[in-house]
Structure formats: C-alpha cells, structure tokens
Amino acid sequence: MSICKTAGMFIFAMYLQAIAVGQTSFWTNSSNPRTPEANDSGAVTLGLKFSSDVPGAVTGIRFYKGPDNTGTHVGNLWSSTGTKLASVTFSAETASGWQQAKFASPVNIAANTTYIVSYLAPKGYYADDESYLWSTLNATPLHVSGSSPGVYAYGSSATFPTGTWNLSNYWVDPVFVAASQSTYTISGVVNGSAATLALSGAATGSTTTDATGKYTFSGLANGSYVVTASQSGYTFTPPTASVTVNGAAITGANFTATAVTGPVPHSVTLNWTASTSSNIVGYNVYRGSTSGGPYSQVGFVGGTSYVDAGVSSGQTYFYVATAVDGSNKESAYSTQATAAVPTP
C-alpha cells in the first residue's frame, strides 16, 4: 500500500527555539504545518530520523495533531536498526495543535548517532508537508538524518517506520536535553608487564599501556566504572579496580602484574564475526562453568577476538559474547562456545 498524499508544493524554513529551559526540539508550538491533515484514514506510524552533535537524553515526543487525527496515539523512540528504546501513550490531548508526552525515564543517546521518534496515528489524517526543505532546518545540536528524514509504516499497531515519500515532513519531534559537556579521565600505571585494560560500567572501552606502563580512558561522564587488567602469563593485583567519577578526573587506578611461575599457563582464544549493526564500539565477553550459564563478564574488546588467560587445567568453560553500541546498549548473547582446557 502506498501512502496517500495531497498535491502541491510549499517550501519554507524553520529555525530552532527551545520549547522549555534546557530542552531542544526542531519546532516551537507556534510552528504549524501547511497540511495539518492528509486525506488518508489508514492507521500509520509517522516518524523523524535525527541525531545530536552532543550526548544527552530524549525525554519525550511531540507531534502536530489535526482535528480528525483521533484515537489513542502511542509514541516511540527507536534505534537506527529498529530496537524500541522507549514508549509512551499520549494523554490529555487537545483537539488539535502540538501534543507532547514524556517518557517514564529519559533515554540517553550518543552523539552523532541516528535515532527515530515516531507516533501511531490509528485513524490517519496526520500532518504532512511534502517537498519539505529539510536542508534549511536549523536546530543545533539536533540535526535530521539524511535528505528524507520523514518516515512512515502502515499498520494498526506502532511499527518501526522506514518508508519515505517525496521529502515529506510528518511533524514529529523529539524533546532533547543535552548532557553536561564536562568529561573526565581515569588513569593509572601497570607495574611489572604491559597489559590490556578493559573499562565497563557507565561506559565501555579498551586500551593498552604505553612504554612506561601508563594508561588513560578519556571523555568519561560521571558514573561508576570498573577497570580490569589482563595479559597472558600474568596475574594482577588488584584483579579489578572500582572507580566512581564525580566531577573530577581519577588517577592512581594502579595494578601490579606478577608472572605466573611453573608450567606454561593455559589460555583460551575466542574469535567471532563482527556484528553488522551500526555504531558497534566493542564486545563484552562472558564465561560460565556450566552450559547455558550463568555467565560472568571476563573482558571487553574493541575487535573480534579475545584471549582468556584466567583458565585452569582440566576445566571446561562456556563462553558467549554481546555487541555493545555507542549508547552502551548491549545485544543478546551470541551462540555459546565451549572450551575444554587440557591437563596439565
């Protein structure tokens, strides 16, 4: 089924104004569509693809309502691949004009990453301006994504919208609050060996020590983190360092590496195929002692291989991995891999 449109062309520009202190959207309450109601009674989800120059949170959704756009309206925030990140049902609507609903909790989004806001118009008659001049829409730090960011999908329930038509603007709008631009570092020294450091918690990452044993994780927001050191043939004291960033850089998250004596230690090397999803920044690796779990995280890597040097001879281990995106969202577990460590 093709989306029903009205004829004509009208091109104009809208410029950013905050809808509330600290909040940003593409349009103000005084902005009105040229076509407040399309002549289409089909149930359809209408949306907008957008990104932000800076990290922050989407707190809610707005859309322009014509008087015949009736029924229960459901708003959603999606990832670029169709993962539903938040949902809300609009209430206390007016007969027409801008409607706004707030998520139960703000949804953090990453900078320079595409997301989609949408709402379900169960009775149709949605706002629709064709041939919209998207290139003139100025709402920094927000930007529409692509040359035709207005998207739609027909269906009686809220659906991830991907269809486009004639540069249409369906007048759907995020409510965005930018995060504080103050970021901090976690740094330390590893004595006794070179090492790989994995960061988990409020953000994930991986780095290696330099020639003097120093390492640094940069660009971190306030939050709780765990730093884990690893290197084949060595144990580390402490095994992990728990760190809380609260308005200042953290130094002195230090480790001491001790070479394992006796027979050459065993290790398990894992390899996997890279995720095809967008904005993947790395992979969490999990290990269990029984098939099917439970699993405990043993590392984070930016690539598609991992060496687990913390295994014991004669034991069998079960591994899964998850992909992590720029918003620190984690995929489901991969297929389980099994490793039997020989004796001795």
DAWO-V142711 format. One record per residue. N is the residue number from 1. RES is the residue in three letters. SS is DSSP state (hx for helix, st for strand, lp for the rest). PHI is phi as a letter, one per 20 degrees, with the letter a starting at -180 (* if undefined). Layout:
N|RES|SS|PHI ; N|RES|SS|PHI
This chain:
1|MET|lp|* ; 2|SER|lp|e ; 3|ILE|lp|f ; 4|CYS|lp|e ; 5|LYS|lp|c ; 6|THR|lp|d ; 7|ALA|lp|f ; 8|GLY|lp|o ; 9|MET|lp|b ; 10|PHE|lp|b ; 11|ILE|lp|d ; 12|PHE|lp|b ; 13|ALA|lp|d ; 14|MET|lp|c ; 15|TYR|st|c ; 16|LEU|lp|f ; 17|GLN|lp|c ; 18|ALA|lp|f ; 19|ILE|lp|e ; 20|ALA|st|a ; 21|VAL|lp|g ; 22|GLY|lp|n ; 23|GLN|st|d ; 24|THR|st|c ; 25|SER|lp|b ; 26|PHE|lp|f ; 27|TRP|lp|c ; 28|THR|lp|e ; 29|ASN|lp|f ; 30|SER|lp|e ; 31|SER|lp|e ; 32|ASN|lp|c ; 33|PRO|lp|f ; 34|ARG|lp|f ; 35|THR|lp|d ; 36|PRO|lp|f ; 37|GLU|lp|b ; 38|ALA|lp|f ; 39|ASN|lp|e ; 40|ASP|lp|b ; 41|SER|lp|e ; 42|GLY|lp|f ; 43|ALA|lp|f ; 44|VAL|st|b ; 45|THR|st|e ; 46|LEU|st|d ; 47|GLY|st|b ; 48|LEU|st|b ; 49|LYS|st|e ; 50|PHE|st|b ; 51|SER|st|b ; 52|SER|st|c ; 53|ASP|lp|f ; 54|VAL|lp|c ; 55|PRO|lp|f ; 56|GLY|st|r ; 57|ALA|st|b ; 58|VAL|st|e ; 59|THR|st|e ; 60|GLY|st|a ; 61|ILE|st|c ; 62|ARG|st|c ; 63|PHE|st|b ; 64|TYR|st|e ; 65|LYS|st|d ; 66|GLY|lp|e ; 67|PRO|lp|f ; 68|ASP|lp|e ; 69|ASN|lp|e ; 70|THR|lp|d ; 71|GLY|lp|n ; 72|THR|lp|e ; 73|HIS|lp|e ; 74|VAL|st|d ; 75|GLY|st|d ; 76|ASN|st|b ; 77|LEU|st|d ; 78|TRP|st|c ; 79|SER|st|f ; 80|SER|lp|f ; 81|THR|lp|d ; 82|GLY|lp|n ; 83|THR|lp|f ; 84|LYS|st|f ; 85|LEU|st|e ; 86|ALA|st|a ; 87|SER|st|b ; 88|VAL|st|b ; 89|THR|st|e ; 90|PHE|lp|f ; 91|SER|lp|c ; 92|ALA|lp|l ; 93|GLU|lp|f ; 94|THR|lp|e ; 95|ALA|lp|f ; 96|SER|lp|a ; 97|GLY|st|n ; 98|TRP|st|f ; 99|GLN|st|d ; 100|GLN|st|c ; 101|ALA|st|c ; 102|LYS|st|d ; 103|PHE|st|f ; 104|ALA|st|g ; 105|SER|st|c ; 106|PRO|st|f ; 107|VAL|st|d ; 108|ASN|st|f ; 109|ILE|st|c ; 110|ALA|lp|e ; 111|ALA|lp|f ; 112|ASN|lp|l ; 113|THR|lp|c ; 114|THR|lp|e ; 115|TYR|st|c ; 116|ILE|st|c ; 117|VAL|st|d ; 118|SER|st|b ; 119|TYR|st|b ; 120|LEU|st|e ; 121|ALA|st|d ; 122|PRO|lp|f ; 123|LYS|lp|d ; 124|GLY|lp|m ; 125|TYR|lp|l ; 126|TYR|lp|e ; 127|ALA|lp|f ; 128|ASP|lp|b ; 129|ASP|st|d ; 130|GLU|lp|f ; 131|SER|lp|l ; 132|TYR|lp|f ; 133|LEU|lp|e ; 134|TRP|hx|f ; 135|SER|hx|f ; 136|THR|hx|e ; 137|LEU|lp|f ; 138|ASN|st|d ; 139|ALA|st|b ; 140|THR|lp|g ; 141|PRO|lp|e ; 142|LEU|st|e ; 143|HIS|st|b ; 144|VAL|st|f ; 145|SER|lp|d ; 146|GLY|lp|n ; 147|SER|lp|e ; 148|SER|lp|c ; 149|PRO|lp|f ; 150|GLY|st|f ; 151|VAL|st|c ; 152|TYR|st|b ; 153|ALA|st|b ; 154|TYR|st|f ; 155|GLY|lp|q ; 156|SER|lp|f ; 157|SER|lp|c ; 158|ALA|lp|g ; 159|THR|lp|c ; 160|PHE|lp|f ; 161|PRO|lp|e ; 162|THR|lp|c ; 163|GLY|st|f ; 164|THR|lp|c ; 165|TRP|lp|b ; 166|ASN|lp|l ; 167|LEU|lp|l ; 168|SER|lp|f ; 169|ASN|st|d ; 170|TYR|lp|e ; 171|TRP|lp|l ; 172|VAL|st|d ; 173|ASP|st|b ; 174|PRO|st|e ; 175|VAL|st|d ; 176|PHE|st|c ; 177|VAL|st|c ; 178|ALA|st|f ; 179|ALA|lp|f ; 180|SER|lp|g ; 181|GLN|lp|e ; 182|SER|lp|f ; 183|THR|lp|c ; 184|TYR|st|c ; 185|THR|st|c ; 186|ILE|st|d ; 187|SER|st|b ; 188|GLY|st|a ; 189|VAL|st|c ; 190|VAL|st|d ; 191|ASN|st|e ; 192|GLY|lp|o ; 193|SER|lp|a ; 194|ALA|lp|f ; 195|ALA|lp|b ; 196|THR|st|d ; 197|LEU|st|d ; 198|ALA|st|d ; 199|LEU|st|d ; 200|SER|st|c ; 201|GLY|st|o ; 202|ALA|lp|f ; 203|ALA|lp|b ; 204|THR|lp|c ; 205|GLY|st|a ; 206|SER|st|b ; 207|THR|st|b ; 208|THR|st|c ; 209|THR|lp|f ; 210|ASP|lp|e ; 211|ALA|lp|f ; 212|THR|lp|d ; 213|GLY|lp|n ; 214|LYS|st|e ; 215|TYR|st|b ; 216|THR|st|b ; 217|PHE|st|d ; 218|SER|st|d ; 219|GLY|st|m ; 220|LEU|st|e ; 221|ALA|lp|e ; 222|ASN|lp|g ; 223|GLY|st|q ; 224|SER|st|d ; 225|TYR|st|c ; 226|VAL|st|c ; 227|VAL|st|d ; 228|THR|st|c ; 229|ALA|st|d ; 230|SER|st|b ; 231|GLN|lp|a ; 232|SER|lp|g ; 233|GLY|lp|n ; 234|TYR|st|c ; 235|THR|st|d ; 236|PHE|st|c ; 237|THR|st|c ; 238|PRO|lp|f ; 239|PRO|lp|f ; 240|THR|st|b ; 241|ALA|st|c ; 242|SER|st|e ; 243|VAL|st|c ; 244|THR|st|d ; 245|VAL|st|e ; 246|ASN|lp|b ; 247|GLY|lp|n ; 248|ALA|lp|b ; 249|ALA|lp|f ; 250|ILE|st|d ; 251|THR|lp|d ; 252|GLY|lp|n ; 253|ALA|lp|e ; 254|ASN|lp|d ; 255|PHE|st|c ; 256|THR|st|d ; 257|ALA|st|e ; 258|THR|st|c ; 259|ALA|st|f ; 260|VAL|lp|f ; 261|THR|lp|e ; 262|GLY|lp|n ; 263|PRO|lp|g ; 264|VAL|lp|g ; 265|PRO|lp|f ; 266|HIS|lp|e ; 267|SER|lp|b ; 268|VAL|st|d ; 269|THR|st|d ; 270|LEU|st|d ; 271|ASN|st|c ; 272|TRP|lp|b ; 273|THR|lp|e ; 274|ALA|lp|f ; 275|SER|lp|f ; 276|THR|lp|e ; 277|SER|lp|f ; 278|SER|lp|e ; 279|ASN|lp|m ; 280|ILE|st|f ; 281|VAL|st|d ; 282|GLY|st|r ; 283|TYR|st|c ; 284|ASN|st|e ; 285|VAL|st|d ; 286|TYR|st|c ; 287|ARG|st|c ; 288|GLY|st|c ; 289|SER|lp|e ; 290|THR|lp|c ; 291|SER|lp|f ; 292|GLY|lp|n ; 293|GLY|lp|n ; 294|PRO|lp|f ; 295|TYR|lp|d ; 296|SER|st|c ; 297|GLN|st|f ; 298|VAL|st|d ; 299|GLY|st|r ; 300|PHE|st|c ; 301|VAL|st|c ; 302|GLY|lp|e ; 303|GLY|lp|d ; 304|THR|lp|d ; 305|SER|st|b ; 306|TYR|st|b ; 307|VAL|st|d ; 308|ASP|st|e ; 309|ALA|lp|e ; 310|GLY|lp|e ; 311|VAL|lp|d ; 312|SER|lp|d ; 313|SER|lp|f ; 314|GLY|lp|n ; 315|GLN|lp|d ; 316|THR|st|d ; 317|TYR|st|c ; 318|PHE|st|c ; 319|TYR|st|c ; 320|VAL|st|c ; 321|ALA|st|c ; 322|THR|st|c ; 323|ALA|st|e ; 324|VAL|st|c ; 325|ASP|st|e ; 326|GLY|lp|f ; 327|SER|lp|e ; 328|ASN|lp|m ; 329|LYS|lp|e ; 330|GLU|st|d ; 331|SER|lp|f ; 332|ALA|lp|f ; 333|TYR|lp|f ; 334|SER|lp|f ; 335|THR|lp|f ; 336|GLN|lp|f ; 337|ALA|st|d ; 338|THR|st|d ; 339|ALA|st|c ; 340|ALA|st|d ; 341|VAL|lp|e ; 342|PRO|lp|f ; 343|THR|lp|d ; 344|PRO|lp|f
